[in-house]
Amino acid sequence: MKTMLALLAVVMLTACTPSLVVKEVKVPVPVPCRIVSPEKPVYPLQEAKKDEANIFNITQKALAEIELRQGYETKLEAAITECNK
């Protein structure tokens, strides 16, 4: 008899408990960017001295600076793209 009452009590208690529903919630979480920014190069025209006023030297340094800037900008864009993923 006691077993029957205990079983009945368990059945009644389990009928009263609400069923648990698990819901998945997707929330964006900010993550710090751990990409090291590339080191800024020393540009040739910044290092040019005023006594080197030869137009050919200045032109050569300007062309070299253009290539340095393009490489630096490419590295910066890659770092920014990696951080935005």
JOKA-V743086 format. One record per helix or strand. SS is the DSSP state (helix for helix, strand for strand). FROM is the first residue (numbers start at 1). TO is the last residue. If there is no record, write none. Layout:
ss:SS from:FROM to:TO
ss:SS from:FROM to:TO
//
This chain:
ss:helix from:2 to:16
ss:helix from:44 to:47
ss:helix from:55 to:83
//
